[in-house]
């Protein structure tokens, strides 16, 4: 199973979803649906959680940094 495209898409959706106001939780639904559709092993599930969390936190940090200037 090639998980790299899934991780890249999850990262982008979590990054963009958190950059838009009022759409922050949409990435969790997307990640949950993709995980349910492919039924990956536990290691991949943890990896998807970490990647989506990184995308969300980086997006918030970028938006807060841009707002202060």
Backbone as a ProteinNet text record, in pm:
[ID]
protein_1_A
[PRIMARY]
XXXXXXXXXXXXXXXXXXXXXXXXXXXXXXXXXXXXXXXXXXXXXXXXXXXXXXXXXXXXXXXXXXXXX
[TERTIARY]
84.3	0	89.1	65.2	140.1	65.1	116.1	47.6	94	198.7	252.7	149.7	76.5	-25.1	-135.2	-172.9	-274.3	-224.3	-99.2	-42.1	-29.2	11.4	24.1	-111.9	-213.1	-347.1	-403.6	-381.6	-427.6	-359.4	-229.4	-157.4	-213.5	-231.7	-282.9	-422.8	-509.1	-646.1	-649.3	-567.2	-564.8	-503.3	-404.1	-342.1	-440.8	-503.1	-598.1	-723.3	-770.4	-890.5	-873.6	-755.3	-732.8	-698.9	-661.9	-635.6	-766.4	-872.2	-1002.5	-1080.3	-1138.9	-1218	-1341	-1373	-1491.4	-1488.2	-1374.8	-1365.8	-1256.7	-1216.2	-1104	-1124.4	-1246.4	-1269.3	-1298.1	-1309.1	-1339.4	-1229.2	-1105.8	-995.9	-1004.4	-1061.4	-1074	-1175.6	-1281.2	-1380.5	-1318.1	-1244.6	-1178.9	-1079.3	-996.7	-897.6	-965.7	-1072.8	-1146.1	-1206.2	-1263	-1323.1	-1218.4	-1103.4	-999.6	-944.3	-930	-882.1	-983.9	-1110.8	-1214.1	-1221.8	-1192.8	-1204.6	-1088.3	-968.4	-855	-817.9	-870.7	-844	-695.2	-615.1	-470	-430.4	-307.1	-257.1	-242.4	-224.1	-219.3	-108.1	6.9	116.2	76.2	3.2	-41.1	-145.9	-230	-331.2	-265.2	-166.4	-93.7	-21.1	34.8	104.4	9	-110.9	-210.1	-250.3	-266.1	-300.3	-190.3	-66.4	46.2	55.9	39.7	49.5	-62.2	-185	-295	-277.8	-227.5	-202.6	-92.9	10.4	117.2	64.3	-14.7	-72.1	-159.9	-241.4	-329.7	-250.8	-152.3	-77.1	11.6	71.2	153	64.9	-53.2	-144.4	-186.5	-218.1	-256.3	-139.3	-20.8	95.5	122.1	105.6	124.9	18.1	-106.5	-212.2	-197	-155.2	-131.7	-11.5	90.7	208.8	174.4	92.6	54.3	-40.6	-119.7	-215.7	-149.3	-33.1	32.6	110.5	123.7	201.5	113.7
-117.2	0	123.8	212	336.9	444.3	478.2	573.2	717.4	738.5	873.3	969.4	933	1025.6	1055.6	956.2	977.2	1074.9	1058.7	1148.6	1290.8	1303.4	1436.5	1504.9	1430.8	1487.9	1523.1	1437.4	1466.5	1591	1605.1	1723.5	1849.4	1846	1963.6	2001.2	1902.5	1932.2	1986.3	1931	1984.1	2123.9	2149	2282.1	2384.7	2354	2448.1	2462	2351.9	2356.4	2442.3	2444.3	2527.5	2670.7	2696	2832.6	2908.6	2837.1	2898.8	2908	3023	3034.7	2942.8	2882.8	2799.2	2666.5	2625.9	2497.6	2409.2	2435.1	2365.4	2217	2176.6	2035.3	1949.2	2008.8	1930.9	1831.4	1862.8	1771.6	1643.3	1649	1527.1	1431.8	1487.2	1403.6	1339.8	1418.4	1364.5	1254.3	1279.8	1179.3	1052.9	1068.7	952.7	871.2	939.6	867.8	795.8	857.4	789.2	669.5	683.7	569.6	456.3	490.2	385.7	316.6	390.4	329.7	236.2	263.9	177.9	77.9	97.4	7.1	-26	75.9	54.6	-11.2	-59.4	-108.5	7.3	-26.9	72.6	176.5	135	229.3	340.3	305.2	404.6	496.5	442.1	523.6	629.9	589.8	684.9	787.3	744	835.1	938.8	897.3	991.2	1091.9	1046.6	1137.7	1241.2	1197.8	1290.3	1389.6	1342.4	1430.4	1534.1	1493.4	1590.7	1691.2	1646.1	1739.2	1839.2	1792.6	1884.3	1986.6	1940.9	2033.3	2138.7	2096.5	2190.7	2289.6	2241.3	2330.8	2426.7	2379.9	2469.6	2576.7	2538	2633.1	2740.5	2701.7	2799.9	2891.1	2835.5	2919.3	3020.4	2978.6	3070.1	3179.6	3143	3244.8	3341.2	3291.5	3380.9	3471.2	3419.4	3500.2	3610.5	3576.6	3677.1	3780.4	3742.2	3835	3937.4	3903.8	3997.5	4105.7	4093.4	4194.8	4292.1
0	0	0	-94.4	-103.2	-25.3	89.6	177.9	157.5	80.4	61.1	0.5	-105.3	-157.3	-55.4	21.6	124.9	230.7	273.1	373.1	318.5	194	133.3	123.5	83.4	71.7	208.7	307.5	442.8	498.1	472.5	518	452.7	321.2	250.4	295.8	312.5	354	496.4	585.1	721.1	725.2	641.9	635.3	581.8	469.5	408.1	493.9	550.2	633	756.3	813.7	930.7	894.5	772.6	729.2	705.5	675.3	651.5	782.9	811.3	934	930	1042.2	1062.4	987.4	931.3	863.1	923.4	1044.4	1105.6	1128.9	1157.5	1189.1	1066	950.2	829.6	796.8	832.4	801.1	882.6	1002.5	1082.7	1021	964.4	896.4	773.1	694.9	575.6	611.6	711.8	752.3	804.4	878.6	929.2	815.2	718.4	605.5	521.3	500.8	423.5	500.1	630.3	709.9	711.7	719.8	717.5	582.1	475.5	342.5	309.5	363.6	328.3	437.5	559	672.7	686.9	718.3	727.2	858.9	867.4	996.3	1096.1	1221.8	1328.4	1307.4	1253.9	1232.9	1135.5	1030.4	933.7	994.4	1079.1	1144.5	1231.7	1308.5	1393.3	1306.3	1196.5	1105.5	1046.7	1008.9	955.5	1062.9	1185.8	1295.4	1315.5	1313.1	1332.3	1217.2	1094.2	977	975.7	1007.1	1009.1	1122.4	1235.4	1346.7	1310.9	1243	1198.7	1098.4	1004.2	906.2	971.3	1067.2	1135.9	1220.7	1293.4	1381.2	1301.9	1194.4	1111.4	1047.6	1003.2	942.2	1041.6	1163.3	1264.6	1298.9	1310	1339.7	1228.6	1104.2	991.7	994	1017.5	1018.1	1135.7	1252.6	1365.6	1339.3	1277.4	1246.7	1145.9	1047.9	948.9	1007.6	1105	1165.1	1255.2	1307.9	1399.1	1326.6	1196.4	1122.1	1052.8
[MASK]
+++++++++++++++++++++++++++++++++++++++++++++++++++++++++++++++++++++

